[in-house]
Amino acid sequence: MVCFITVLLIIYIIWDANYFLRCVFTFGYAYLFQKKRKITETTTIYGLCTTQDVDIFIRHMNNARYVRELDFARFHFYGLTGIYSLIKKMGGGAVQGASSVRYRRTIPIFNPYKITTELIWWDEKAIYLQQKFITFDGFVRAIAMSKQNITKVNVMDVMKKFDVKRPDQPEELKIWLDAIEISSKKLRKDE
Ligand SMILES: *[C@@H]1O[C@H](CO)[C@@H](O)[C@H](O)[C@H]1NC(C)=O
């Protein structure tokens, strides 16, 4: 028993064990037990601002924690829509290329919330997700856009299998991508 607790303690100290547990649980639950969704549908997970999530004043969720939660919501979206399995099957992979979070109002400690995830656009190389943190009063506390780089496969080929029409590029996404391009050019010039 003591040995077991020691091993557990070591695991918790050197790894962010809760991160791995949440990833496996969230993806697994979606993949195995929940009703599958169309790629165009919005998916939802629920969360609670716990003592692990708060900022230094122990009052509300710290900003890094939002980004961490976005991962779980994305894996859940992947599990429910089957897009990740398809990309894997086609020999590709996914990696976060960029994200932008706008914090509109804090999420206080012990407050529940939901995160919605929606695919808003795609191009050859990436898919673009919009995610919202919404509290039960309906207020969008934070909104995030992210670019998931899809490696080794053309996203257009992936999306063909879902048989969906590409929506118009949202204006804020277009401007954001322009900003990324400018930043990228600057860095390349410096390097
Ligand atoms: C994501 O893709 C962009 C080009 O679309 C590239 O410049 C960037 O390096 C990629 N990021 C990662 C982490 O692979």
The ligand as an SDF file (V2000), in Angstrom:
LIG
                    3D

 14 14  0  0  0  0  0  0  0  0999 V2000
    1.9080   25.2330  -38.7230 C   0  0  0  0  0  0  0  0  0  0  0  0
    1.7790   25.5600  -40.0890 O   0  0  0  0  0  0  0  0  0  0  0  0
    2.3980   26.7650  -40.5030 C   0  0  0  0  0  0  0  0  0  0  0  0
    2.1440   26.9550  -41.9860 C   0  0  0  0  0  0  0  0  0  0  0  0
    0.8200   26.7700  -42.3090 O   0  0  0  0  0  0  0  0  0  0  0  0
    3.8840   26.6970  -40.2080 C   0  0  0  0  0  0  0  0  0  0  0  0
    4.4820   27.9240  -40.5440 O   0  0  0  0  0  0  0  0  0  0  0  0
    4.1260   26.3840  -38.7430 C   0  0  0  0  0  0  0  0  0  0  0  0
    5.4920   26.2210  -38.5280 O   0  0  0  0  0  0  0  0  0  0  0  0
    3.3710   25.1200  -38.3320 C   0  0  0  0  0  0  0  0  0  0  0  0
    3.5210   24.8920  -36.9100 N   0  0  0  0  0  0  0  0  0  0  0  0
    3.8860   23.7200  -36.3870 C   0  0  0  0  0  0  0  0  0  0  0  0
    4.0170   23.6670  -34.8950 C   0  0  0  0  0  0  0  0  0  0  0  0
    4.0890   22.7350  -37.0590 O   0  0  0  0  0  0  0  0  0  0  0  0
  1  2  1  0
  1 10  1  0
  2  3  1  0
  3  4  1  0
  3  6  1  0
  4  5  1  0
  6  7  1  0
  6  8  1  0
  8  9  1  0
  8 10  1  0
 10 11  1  0
 11 12  1  0
 12 13  1  0
 12 14  2  0
M  END
$$$$
